[in-house]
Amino acid sequence: MTEETAISEQASRLIAEDVLLVLFQPSSGTIAGETTLFYVLGSAVLTDLAQQGRVQIQDAGLRGTLISAAGDRPGDELLRSAWDYVADKPRGVQTVLAASGPTLRGRLLGRLVARGDLDRQQKKVLGFIPSTELREGRTGHRAELIAAMRAVLVDGAAPSERIAAIISLVSASGGLPVLDREIPWSSNTATRAKALEQGDWAADAAAAAVTRTMTAVVANALVAALVASNR
């Protein structure tokens, strides 16, 4: 694969796809945090929209922070439903997550399988009960993501805009400790991840500021939603 092809392919991938792929556990074939996964994927879609300049934040005073549409309607069908929802009228972050998140898992998994990042295999439990098993694919993309995250969290490398967003979302979801065998979990790792959640990306690019701010807002809303769901 040429460098130009690699860049083009990366640009076509959603952050939401990469977040789901990172949360996939190759050892068990499961996805970490299944019960609240829709909040996490909804958050990732909002981050994708922010990175493309298609949503913006409004301070609504006592009503809190609202998300409204900006720019043109997205071409990607997975982003359109969330964009349409806030194009109708500005919405609270958690409202957007609850409305857009539940339909994302299956569609994002389908994309990961189509790309070869994951394999979906049919098997039979007890010899006759049909079942589907997920396995890591042959693209090596998950390993690349984990290596990039580990370089930032463990080795102190400066994150790209995309990797910073992925780390922020996985951290806010509570999924980082699950990756301990691949990304050693420590107080330093937790501190660095939390800083990224809050928008401390040390990024100079003006474009990154939009994603950084939105990701911090979304991460806070995600943490609040997960806390509420576990009560």
C-alpha positions in Angstrom: 0.0 0.0 0.0 1.4 3.4 -1.0 1.6 6.3 1.5 -1.1 8.1 -0.6 -3.4 5.1 -0.4 -2.9 4.7 3.3 -3.8 8.4 3.9 -6.9 8.1 1.7 -8.0 4.9 3.5 -7.5 6.5 6.9 -9.4 9.6 5.9 -12.4 7.4 4.9 -12.5 5.6 8.3 -14.7 7.1 11.0 -13.3 7.7 14.4 -16.4 5.7 15.6 -15.0 2.7 13.6 -11.6 2.9 15.2 -13.1 3.3 18.7 -15.2 0.1 18.3 -12.2 -1.7 16.9 -10.0 -0.8 19.8 -12.7 -1.9 22.3 -12.8 -5.3 20.5 -11.0 -8.0 22.6 -9.2 -10.5 20.4 -8.7 -13.0 23.2 -12.4 -13.4 23.8 -14.0 -12.2 20.6 -16.1 -9.7 22.7 -16.4 -5.9 22.8 -15.6 -4.2 26.1 -18.5 -2.3 27.7 -21.3 -3.8 25.6 -24.1 -2.7 27.9 -23.3 1.0 27.5 -21.6 0.8 24.1 -24.2 2.9 22.3 -23.3 6.0 24.4 -19.6 5.5 23.4 -20.3 5.1 19.7 -22.8 8.0 19.7 -20.0 10.1 21.3 -17.6 9.0 18.6 -20.0 10.0 15.8 -20.3 13.5 17.4 -16.6 13.7 17.4 -16.5 12.7 13.7 -19.0 15.4 12.9 -16.9 18.0 14.9 -13.8 17.0 13.1 -15.5 17.6 9.8 -16.9 21.0 10.9 -20.5 19.8 10.7 -21.6 20.4 14.3 -21.0 23.2 16.8 -21.4 23.9 20.5 -23.9 26.4 21.9 -23.9 27.7 25.4 -27.5 27.7 26.4 -27.1 29.1 29.9 -29.3 27.2 32.4 -30.1 24.7 29.6 -26.4 23.7 29.5 -24.4 22.9 26.4 -26.3 22.3 23.2 -25.2 20.8 19.9 -26.4 22.3 16.6 -25.7 21.4 13.0 -23.2 23.3 10.9 -22.0 23.0 7.3 -23.5 20.7 4.7 -25.3 17.4 5.4 -22.7 14.6 5.7 -22.3 12.2 2.8 -21.6 9.3 5.2 -24.9 7.6 6.1 -23.7 6.8 9.6 -23.2 10.5 10.3 -26.3 11.8 8.6 -28.8 10.6 11.2 -27.0 12.4 14.1 -26.6 15.5 11.9 -30.3 15.5 10.9 -31.3 15.2 14.6 -29.4 18.3 15.6 -30.3 20.1 12.3 -33.9 19.9 13.3 -33.1 21.9 16.4 -30.2 22.2 18.9 -30.1 19.3 21.3 -28.4 18.4 24.6 -25.4 16.2 24.3 -26.8 13.3 26.2 -30.0 13.5 24.2 -28.1 13.2 21.0 -26.1 10.2 22.4 -29.3 8.4 23.4 -31.0 9.1 20.1 -28.2 8.2 17.7 -26.2 5.6 19.5 -28.4 2.5 19.6 -28.3 1.8 15.9 -24.6 2.2 15.4 -23.0 -1.1 16.7 -24.2 -3.4 14.0 -23.6 -1.0 11.2 -20.1 -0.1 12.4 -19.3 -3.8 12.9 -20.4 -4.4 9.3 -17.9 -1.9 8.1 -15.0 -3.4 10.1 -15.8 -6.8 8.7 -16.1 -5.4 5.1 -12.7 -3.7 5.5 -11.1 -7.0 6.9 -10.3 -5.4 10.3 -12.6 -8.1 11.8 -13.7 -11.5 10.6 -17.2 -12.7 11.4 -17.4 -16.5 11.4 -20.4 -18.8 11.8 -20.2 -21.7 14.2 -22.5 -24.0 16.2 -22.8 -24.2 20.0 -23.4 -27.7 21.3 -23.1 -28.9 17.8 -26.5 -27.5 16.5 -27.1 -23.9 17.9 -26.1 -21.3 15.3 -23.7 -18.6 16.7 -21.5 -15.9 15.3 -17.9 -15.4 16.4 -15.8 -12.3 15.9 -12.1 -12.6 15.3 -9.4 -10.0 14.5 -8.8 -9.6 10.8 -5.7 -9.6 8.8 -5.3 -5.9 8.1 -3.3 -5.2 11.3 -5.2 -1.9 11.8 -6.2 -2.6 15.4 -2.6 -3.3 16.3 -1.6 0.0 14.6 -4.1 1.9 16.7 -3.1 0.2 19.9 0.6 1.0 19.2 -0.2 4.6 18.5 -2.2 4.9 21.7 0.5 3.2 23.7 3.1 5.6 22.3 1.1 8.5 23.6 0.0 7.1 27.0 3.1 5.2 28.0 6.0 6.7 26.0 4.8 10.3 26.1 4.6 10.8 22.3 2.6 13.8 21.1 -0.8 12.6 19.8 -2.3 13.2 16.4 -5.7 14.8 16.4 -7.3 11.4 15.6 -5.4 9.4 18.2 -6.1 12.0 20.9 -9.8 11.7 20.1 -9.8 7.9 20.2 -7.9 7.8 23.5 -10.3 10.4 25.0 -13.4 8.4 24.1 -12.0 5.0 25.1 -10.9 6.6 28.4 -14.2 8.2 29.1 -15.9 4.9 28.3 -13.9 3.2 31.1 -12.3 0.9 28.6 -8.6 1.6 29.0 -8.1 -0.7 32.0 -9.5 -3.6 29.9 -6.5 -3.0 27.5 -4.0 -3.4 30.3 -2.1 -6.3 28.5 -1.7 -4.2 25.4 -1.4 -0.7 27.0 0.0 -1.0 30.6 -2.4 0.5 33.0 -0.9 2.8 35.7 -1.5 6.0 37.5 0.5 7.8 34.8 -1.5 6.3 32.0 -4.7 7.3 33.8 -3.5 10.8 34.3 -2.4 11.3 30.7 -5.7 9.8 29.4 -7.8 12.1 31.7 -5.9 15.1 30.5 -6.7 14.2 26.9 -10.3 13.8 27.8 -10.4 17.4 29.1 -8.9 18.7 25.8 -5.2 18.9 26.8 -3.8 17.7 23.4 -0.9 20.2 23.1 -2.1 20.7 19.5 -1.1 23.7 17.5 -3.4 23.2 14.5 -6.5 25.4 14.5 -8.6 22.6 13.1 -7.7 20.4 16.0 -9.2 23.0 18.4 -12.7 22.3 17.2 -12.4 18.5 17.7 -10.5 19.0 21.0 -13.3 21.2 22.4 -16.1 19.0 21.2 -14.4 15.8 22.4 -14.0 17.3 25.9 -17.7 18.2 26.0 -18.7 14.8 24.7 -16.3 12.9 27.1 -17.8 14.7 30.1 -21.4 13.9 28.9 -20.3 10.3 28.3 -18.9 9.9 31.8 -22.1 11.4 33.2 -24.3 9.1 31.1 -22.3 6.0 32.2 -22.5 7.0 35.9 -26.2 7.5 35.6 -26.7 4.2 33.8 -24.9 2.3 36.6 -26.9 3.6 39.4 
